[in-house]
Amino acid sequence: MKSLPLFHRLAGRPVIVLGDGPLAEPKRALVERAGGTVVDTIESGWDQGARIAFVALDDAGQCEAAARRLTALGILVNVVDRPELCDFTTPSILERDPVLVAIGTSGASAGLAKQLRLRLEALLPSSLGLLAQALHGARAKMRARWPDASQRRQALDAALSPGGPLDPLRAESAGAVESWLDGKAQPAALGHAVVTLASGDPDDLTLRDARLLGSADVLLVGPGIPQAILDRARADALRRPLPYEGDLPPGLVVEIRRA
């Protein structure tokens, strides 16, 4: 991964957009959609505390000069169609407010990112945002039912899994959060599981193995495990070499071994 995906809050904040033509208009719309205030010049943007800028000038030399000046001021820069001049790139965005799915290719192909977004648009129901809002509203109740963070996370993983009571691809899941909590939702089973790799190709992972990697609180990693496999695990999962003799925090512990 050559870029770190982040969601930056822009509501009420100034953002510099240089340019007036068709390349600049989508950037202006993007900033305004996020609640930001478009500023037309570097000077006024700097005075107002802008920290992000889009450069969409017609002249390539002017783009390079503007990018250098903005960078010297410590402002993060995106130059349209010039990834080599960019500090950041803009993803293709799928919105189910408050859910945002951002697809990027580090500037390699905006067309590919767009087509992936269109495929996902057909898969994700419009009610996905309502499900997110319902889960947010139920946070206190979930904490009361599962005070342990690991059990809470595992219970939610099980509910949101394919075919689960809160499967996010089912439109009716948005209205099922309260009944799930008030019904037969059980404490998640924590403990120890083993993933034995058939190969170093993540596409060869079974559904069970992919689920365990995505849910694990602790990974015990055997020798020679490819990074491509580890990339399928939770980014914040604790990683330790296998074998490991020390104490581990409570949660779902998954060993990853080669066949």
Contacts in CASP RR format, 6 or more apart in sequence:
PFRMAT RR
TARGET T0000
AUTHOR 0000-0000-0000
METHOD contacts of the structure
MODEL  1
MKSLPLFHRLAGRPVIVLGDGPLAEPKRALVERAGGTVVDTIESGWDQGA
RIAFVALDDAGQCEAAARRLTALGILVNVVDRPELCDFTTPSILERDPVL
VAIGTSGASAGLAKQLRLRLEALLPSSLGLLAQALHGARAKMRARWPDAS
QRRQALDAALSPGGPLDPLRAESAGAVESWLDGKAQPAALGHAVVTLASG
DPDDLTLRDARLLGSADVLLVGPGIPQAILDRARADALRRPLPYEGDLPP
GLVVEIRRA
1 231 0 8 1.000
2 106 0 8 1.000
3 88 0 8 1.000
3 89 0 8 1.000
3 104 0 8 1.000
3 106 0 8 1.000
5 91 0 8 1.000
5 102 0 8 1.000
5 104 0 8 1.000
7 100 0 8 1.000
7 102 0 8 1.000
8 52 0 8 1.000
10 31 0 8 1.000
10 34 0 8 1.000
10 35 0 8 1.000
10 36 0 8 1.000
10 52 0 8 1.000
11 34 0 8 1.000
11 35 0 8 1.000
11 36 0 8 1.000
12 35 0 8 1.000
12 36 0 8 1.000
12 37 0 8 1.000
13 36 0 8 1.000
13 37 0 8 1.000
13 50 0 8 1.000
13 51 0 8 1.000
14 36 0 8 1.000
14 37 0 8 1.000
14 38 0 8 1.000
14 39 0 8 1.000
14 45 0 8 1.000
14 48 0 8 1.000
14 49 0 8 1.000
14 50 0 8 1.000
15 31 0 8 1.000
15 36 0 8 1.000
15 37 0 8 1.000
15 38 0 8 1.000
15 39 0 8 1.000
15 50 0 8 1.000
15 52 0 8 1.000
15 53 0 8 1.000
15 54 0 8 1.000
16 39 0 8 1.000
16 40 0 8 1.000
16 41 0 8 1.000
16 42 0 8 1.000
16 45 0 8 1.000
16 50 0 8 1.000
16 52 0 8 1.000
16 53 0 8 1.000
16 54 0 8 1.000
16 70 0 8 1.000
16 75 0 8 1.000
17 24 0 8 1.000
17 27 0 8 1.000
17 28 0 8 1.000
17 31 0 8 1.000
17 38 0 8 1.000
17 39 0 8 1.000
17 40 0 8 1.000
17 53 0 8 1.000
17 54 0 8 1.000
17 56 0 8 1.000
18 24 0 8 1.000
18 40 0 8 1.000
18 41 0 8 1.000
18 42 0 8 1.000
18 53 0 8 1.000
18 54 0 8 1.000
18 55 0 8 1.000
18 56 0 8 1.000
18 57 0 8 1.000
18 66 0 8 1.000
19 40 0 8 1.000
19 55 0 8 1.000
19 56 0 8 1.000
19 57 0 8 1.000
19 58 0 8 1.000
21 56 0 8 1.000
21 58 0 8 1.000
23 56 0 8 1.000
23 58 0 8 1.000
23 80 0 8 1.000
23 81 0 8 1.000
24 54 0 8 1.000
24 56 0 8 1.000
24 80 0 8 1.000
27 54 0 8 1.000
27 56 0 8 1.000
27 78 0 8 1.000
27 80 0 8 1.000
27 90 0 8 1.000
28 38 0 8 1.000
30 90 0 8 1.000
31 37 0 8 1.000
31 38 0 8 1.000
31 54 0 8 1.000
32 38 0 8 1.000
37 48 0 8 1.000
39 45 0 8 1.000
39 48 0 8 1.000
39 50 0 8 1.000
42 53 0 8 1.000
42 66 0 8 1.000
42 69 0 8 1.000
42 70 0 8 1.000
42 73 0 8 1.000
46 73 0 8 1.000
46 75 0 8 1.000
50 75 0 8 1.000
51 74 0 8 1.000
51 75 0 8 1.000
51 76 0 8 1.000
52 75 0 8 1.000
52 76 0 8 1.000
52 78 0 8 1.000
52 88 0 8 1.000
53 66 0 8 1.000
53 70 0 8 1.000
53 75 0 8 1.000
53 76 0 8 1.000
53 77 0 8 1.000
53 78 0 8 1.000
54 77 0 8 1.000
54 78 0 8 1.000
54 79 0 8 1.000
54 80 0 8 1.000
55 63 0 8 1.000
55 66 0 8 1.000
55 67 0 8 1.000
55 70 0 8 1.000
55 77 0 8 1.000
55 78 0 8 1.000
55 79 0 8 1.000
55 80 0 8 1.000
55 85 0 8 1.000
56 79 0 8 1.000
56 80 0 8 1.000
57 63 0 8 1.000
57 66 0 8 1.000
60 82 0 8 1.000
63 79 0 8 1.000
63 82 0 8 1.000
63 85 0 8 1.000
64 85 0 8 1.000
66 79 0 8 1.000
67 77 0 8 1.000
67 79 0 8 1.000
67 82 0 8 1.000
67 85 0 8 1.000
70 77 0 8 1.000
71 77 0 8 1.000
71 87 0 8 1.000
76 87 0 8 1.000
76 88 0 8 1.000
77 85 0 8 1.000
77 86 0 8 1.000
77 87 0 8 1.000
77 88 0 8 1.000
78 86 0 8 1.000
78 87 0 8 1.000
78 88 0 8 1.000
78 89 0 8 1.000
78 90 0 8 1.000
79 85 0 8 1.000
79 86 0 8 1.000
83 89 0 8 1.000
83 106 0 8 1.000
83 107 0 8 1.000
83 108 0 8 1.000
86 107 0 8 1.000
89 104 0 8 1.000
89 106 0 8 1.000
89 107 0 8 1.000
91 102 0 8 1.000
91 103 0 8 1.000
91 104 0 8 1.000
91 113 0 8 1.000
92 102 0 8 1.000
92 103 0 8 1.000
92 104 0 8 1.000
92 110 0 8 1.000
92 111 0 8 1.000
92 113 0 8 1.000
92 114 0 8 1.000
92 116 0 8 1.000
92 117 0 8 1.000
93 100 0 8 1.000
93 101 0 8 1.000
93 102 0 8 1.000
93 103 0 8 1.000
93 117 0 8 1.000
94 100 0 8 1.000
94 101 0 8 1.000
94 102 0 8 1.000
94 103 0 8 1.000
94 117 0 8 1.000
94 120 0 8 1.000
94 121 0 8 1.000
94 124 0 8 1.000
95 101 0 8 1.000
96 124 0 8 1.000
96 126 0 8 1.000
96 128 0 8 1.000
96 129 0 8 1.000
96 132 0 8 1.000
97 129 0 8 1.000
98 129 0 8 1.000
98 132 0 8 1.000
98 133 0 8 1.000
98 136 0 8 1.000
99 128 0 8 1.000
99 129 0 8 1.000
99 132 0 8 1.000
101 117 0 8 1.000
101 120 0 8 1.000
101 124 0 8 1.000
103 113 0 8 1.000
103 116 0 8 1.000
103 117 0 8 1.000
103 120 0 8 1.000
104 113 0 8 1.000
105 112 0 8 1.000
105 113 0 8 1.000
123 169 0 8 1.000
124 168 0 8 1.000
124 169 0 8 1.000
125 168 0 8 1.000
125 169 0 8 1.000
125 170 0 8 1.000
125 171 0 8 1.000
126 171 0 8 1.000
127 171 0 8 1.000
127 172 0 8 1.000
127 173 0 8 1.000
127 174 0 8 1.000
128 168 0 8 1.000
128 174 0 8 1.000
129 174 0 8 1.000
130 174 0 8 1.000
130 175 0 8 1.000
131 166 0 8 1.000
131 168 0 8 1.000
131 173 0 8 1.000
131 174 0 8 1.000
131 175 0 8 1.000
131 177 0 8 1.000
134 174 0 8 1.000
134 175 0 8 1.000
134 177 0 8 1.000
134 178 0 8 1.000
135 156 0 8 1.000
135 166 0 8 1.000
135 177 0 8 1.000
138 177 0 8 1.000
138 178 0 8 1.000
138 181 0 8 1.000
141 181 0 8 1.000
142 152 0 8 1.000
142 155 0 8 1.000
142 156 0 8 1.000
142 181 0 8 1.000
143 152 0 8 1.000
145 152 0 8 1.000
145 181 0 8 1.000
145 185 0 8 1.000
146 152 0 8 1.000
146 155 0 8 1.000
146 187 0 8 1.000
146 188 0 8 1.000
148 250 0 8 1.000
150 188 0 8 1.000
150 190 0 8 1.000
150 217 0 8 1.000
150 249 0 8 1.000
150 250 0 8 1.000
150 251 0 8 1.000
150 252 0 8 1.000
151 187 0 8 1.000
151 188 0 8 1.000
151 190 0 8 1.000
151 251 0 8 1.000
152 188 0 8 1.000
153 188 0 8 1.000
153 215 0 8 1.000
153 217 0 8 1.000
154 188 0 8 1.000
154 189 0 8 1.000
154 190 0 8 1.000
154 215 0 8 1.000
154 251 0 8 1.000
154 252 0 8 1.000
155 185 0 8 1.000
155 186 0 8 1.000
155 187 0 8 1.000
155 188 0 8 1.000
156 166 0 8 1.000
157 188 0 8 1.000
157 211 0 8 1.000
157 214 0 8 1.000
157 215 0 8 1.000
158 164 0 8 1.000
158 188 0 8 1.000
159 165 0 8 1.000
159 166 0 8 1.000
159 180 0 8 1.000
159 185 0 8 1.000
160 166 0 8 1.000
160 167 0 8 1.000
160 168 0 8 1.000
161 167 0 8 1.000
161 211 0 8 1.000
162 169 0 8 1.000
163 170 0 8 1.000
165 173 0 8 1.000
165 176 0 8 1.000
165 179 0 8 1.000
165 180 0 8 1.000
165 185 0 8 1.000
166 173 0 8 1.000
166 176 0 8 1.000
166 177 0 8 1.000
166 180 0 8 1.000
167 173 0 8 1.000
188 252 0 8 1.000
190 217 0 8 1.000
190 250 0 8 1.000
190 251 0 8 1.000
190 252 0 8 1.000
191 251 0 8 1.000
191 252 0 8 1.000
191 253 0 8 1.000
192 253 0 8 1.000
192 254 0 8 1.000
192 255 0 8 1.000
193 212 0 8 1.000
193 216 0 8 1.000
193 252 0 8 1.000
193 253 0 8 1.000
193 254 0 8 1.000
193 255 0 8 1.000
194 254 0 8 1.000
194 255 0 8 1.000
194 257 0 8 1.000
195 205 0 8 1.000
195 209 0 8 1.000
195 212 0 8 1.000
195 213 0 8 1.000
195 254 0 8 1.000
195 255 0 8 1.000
195 256 0 8 1.000
195 257 0 8 1.000
196 257 0 8 1.000
196 258 0 8 1.000
196 259 0 8 1.000
197 204 0 8 1.000
197 205 0 8 1.000
197 209 0 8 1.000
197 225 0 8 1.000
197 229 0 8 1.000
197 256 0 8 1.000
197 257 0 8 1.000
197 258 0 8 1.000
197 259 0 8 1.000
198 204 0 8 1.000
198 259 0 8 1.000
200 226 0 8 1.000
200 228 0 8 1.000
200 229 0 8 1.000
201 228 0 8 1.000
202 228 0 8 1.000
202 229 0 8 1.000
202 231 0 8 1.000
202 232 0 8 1.000
205 213 0 8 1.000
205 229 0 8 1.000
205 232 0 8 1.000
210 232 0 8 1.000
212 252 0 8 1.000
212 254 0 8 1.000
213 219 0 8 1.000
213 229 0 8 1.000
213 232 0 8 1.000
213 233 0 8 1.000
213 234 0 8 1.000
213 254 0 8 1.000
213 256 0 8 1.000
214 232 0 8 1.000
214 233 0 8 1.000
214 234 0 8 1.000
214 237 0 8 1.000
215 234 0 8 1.000
215 252 0 8 1.000
216 233 0 8 1.000
216 234 0 8 1.000
216 237 0 8 1.000
216 252 0 8 1.000
216 253 0 8 1.000
216 254 0 8 1.000
217 234 0 8 1.000
217 237 0 8 1.000
217 238 0 8 1.000
217 249 0 8 1.000
217 250 0 8 1.000
217 251 0 8 1.000
217 252 0 8 1.000
217 253 0 8 1.000
218 237 0 8 1.000
218 238 0 8 1.000
218 239 0 8 1.000
218 240 0 8 1.000
218 248 0 8 1.000
218 249 0 8 1.000
218 251 0 8 1.000
218 252 0 8 1.000
218 253 0 8 1.000
218 254 0 8 1.000
219 230 0 8 1.000
219 233 0 8 1.000
219 237 0 8 1.000
219 238 0 8 1.000
219 239 0 8 1.000
219 240 0 8 1.000
219 254 0 8 1.000
219 255 0 8 1.000
219 256 0 8 1.000
220 240 0 8 1.000
220 241 0 8 1.000
220 242 0 8 1.000
220 243 0 8 1.000
220 244 0 8 1.000
220 253 0 8 1.000
220 254 0 8 1.000
220 255 0 8 1.000
220 256 0 8 1.000
221 230 0 8 1.000
221 239 0 8 1.000
221 240 0 8 1.000
221 241 0 8 1.000
221 242 0 8 1.000
221 256 0 8 1.000
222 241 0 8 1.000
222 242 0 8 1.000
222 255 0 8 1.000
222 256 0 8 1.000
222 257 0 8 1.000
222 258 0 8 1.000
223 241 0 8 1.000
223 242 0 8 1.000
223 258 0 8 1.000
224 258 0 8 1.000
225 256 0 8 1.000
225 258 0 8 1.000
229 256 0 8 1.000
230 239 0 8 1.000
230 256 0 8 1.000
238 248 0 8 1.000
238 249 0 8 1.000
240 248 0 8 1.000
242 255 0 8 1.000
242 256 0 8 1.000
242 257 0 8 1.000
END
